[in-house]
């Protein structure tokens, strides 16, 4: 076999791949047309074979892709049971237009491309109208139930918006979406923090204010959810339910401090005997009543380690309540602990046993009871607010 055979085989494989032949063989007709058209826009190179192969691939793949898209369009258009089928038809027409645009970059293909449409803009416009009509009809059906069914109002809003996306302001769908939107909102009241035996009424109120500030009430957690502070909920009660902006409150967030471990200051200690790494002279002794020798031993001492641990903890129950039934919808308690610790050491004995170790000294910046409490409450408020916003960050 010639030593050039592997190289020639590689060139042939690369030529086949770049011409789209592999994609054609695997039934990826649109990809084959794209690759073949790109190959035809490149220089022929040393061999003209690549261009000839790409031209053949482009024609075969285009015909097959065209028929494939037309078959899909006919099937979708007649399938009245498929929701929003015109959107799928629109996708097929867009693919067909892209296919045609790719093929028509080949100037030598004009003759055999002549029987095929060069543009599908009329079909695209017509299909967009049909897709918008589908969405608008669904929106109108849902809109009729907006007063009693929030999710129906949401469905109406979404479909009005989609209709307007397909055809700008189709049947005044933007205005209809605006009408449906207030009924689609999930309104959630943040109740005052419930009284607790764990903290004073003043501390309870301070915790509530801190949570509300971190909640950023005026910034909605999601498109279809609104949070309301206690003072934002109207005092008037209609049919036993509170209102916000004239609409019913659907859920309430209820919070209560259920456990508080105040400033807990504990100091512990532990001692250990330490020895020097090497032996030192600790005395002398005589050998044969005349010769003196040194007595070498490792020296020792007692190292005592003290640990001062200060902590405070608080647990807050955070629940979502269905206003209508009083049922607990979700429960996500917040458990926060603030800790401070310092370590120091003392030593008694021969200091050579420390082997150069420096004794740890206690920190002089000991947090006060109120400093630790403030840090604890700040973290608790942040966690509670974060969990509430995260809970309602999905468009429920």
Protein Blocks (a to p, Z undefined) as FASTA:
>chain_A
ZZklmmmmmmmmmmmmmnommmmmnopaklmmmmmmmmmmpcebjblklmmmmmmmmmmm
mmmmmmmmmmmmmmmmmmmmbghklmmmmmmmmmmmmmmmmmmmpmklmmmmmmpcfbfk
lmmmmmmmmmmmmmmmmmmmmmmmmmmmmklmmmmmmmmmmmmmmpghihhlmmmmmmmm
mmmpccdddddddddfkbcfklmmmmmmmmmmmnommlcfbfkbccddfklpcfbdgehi
aceehiacfbdcddddfbdcdddddddddddddddfbdcdfbdcdehhlaccdddddddd
dddddddddddddddddddddfklopafbdcdddddddddddddddedjfklnnopacdd
ddfbdcdfklmmmmmmmmmmmmmmmmmmmmmmpcZZ
